[in-house]
Amino acid sequence: MVVKRADVLGYCMGVRRAVEAAEKAVHENPDKKVYTLGPLIHNNSALESLKSMGIQVLSESGNELPPEPADSVVVIRAHGVPPEILHKFEKSGCLVINATCPRVLSSQKRAAEYAKKGYTVILAGDVNHGEISGISGYVKENNADCIVVQNEEEAKRINIENKKVVLLSQTTISVEEYNNIAKALTIRIPDIQICSTICPATQERQAALIRLCSDVDAVLIVGGRHSANTKRLHNTAVSLNIKSELIESASEIPDSFFELDRVGISAGASTPDFVIDEVEKALKT
């Protein structure tokens, strides 16, 4: 069997940076307990690996402080958090390591700047996503209105009296979804400022998958079932009418894949290298 990987797959810069920050926190603070604020990433294998190092998970709501803050390290995940939660943990006496993705930090800063100028900020993305919650917090901290729009249909129903409006985006939203939202809003709000803050990592993985699918008989999408970008990769493969399965580990590879001549592997931005390696090894065994 020939096993071919997509030329872009697995951890994105922001996720790798957050995982490395958590691991470094353990090594540099042997006398402290290390926590992450919410699950660090959407991948069970990676979370189990972090757990084996002694890293514990606090509620992502921010309502749960470590039992002994002064003897604790809290790592903020790549999605980021609202400023009030960040300040709460800093004031508690914890050592806070802010591993928010630099691209998300940029979005938080941009949203705050527009809010200070009196803009209503519209965020294109998932209302329940941690990144959106964090960015919204920076708008509200500056006493401005923040509206989350999840799709084109919601955008068509927007009604805003403020003449100063800006559209920002969740970094992981698809370009197509964002463009549809932007077009619908422009019709309703002609003077709206459109600022795409989409991270290229998602699009790069999509493009790499499309290239891969033209050269294999089937493709395995490796990643967490709760990972939005992993599910989008699988949906793309399905739309290309190629045999495809979304799996979280090598143990889930369907038997039918071992009978094929050429199998491709792609993986979401929160999938660790060791899981991808295990899938490839299993296919070649």
SULHU-V52378 format. One line per field, one symbol per residue. ss: DSSP state (A for helix, B for strand, O for the rest). psi: psi as a letter, one per 40 degrees, with the letter a starting at -180 (. if undefined). Layout:
ss = ???
psi = ???
This chain:
ss = OBBBBOOOOOOOAAAAAAAAAAAAAAAAOOOOBBBBBOOOOOOAAAAAAAAAOOOBBBOOOOOOOOOOAAABBBBBOOOOOOAAAAAAAAAAOOBBBBOOOAAAAAAAAAAAAAAAOOOBBBBBOOOOOAAAAAAAAAAAAOOOOBBBBOOAAAAAOOOOOOOOBBBBBOOOOOAAAAAAAAAAAAAAOOOOBBOOOOOAAAAAAAAAAAAAAOOOOBBBBBOOOOOAAAAAAAAAAAAOOOBBBBBOOAAAOOAAAAAOOBBBBBBOOOOOAAAAAAAAAAAAO
psi = hhhhiiehiahidddddddddddddddegdeihhiigihdighddddddddeeehihihedeehiidgddfihhhhiddiiidddddddddeeihhhgfhhdddddddddddddddeeihhhhhahdeiddddddddddddffihhhhhdiddddeehhhdhehiihiihdeiiddddddddddddddgdeihhghfhhedddddddddddddeeidihhhhiieehddddddddddddefihiihidideehidddeeidhhihiiieehiddddddddddde.
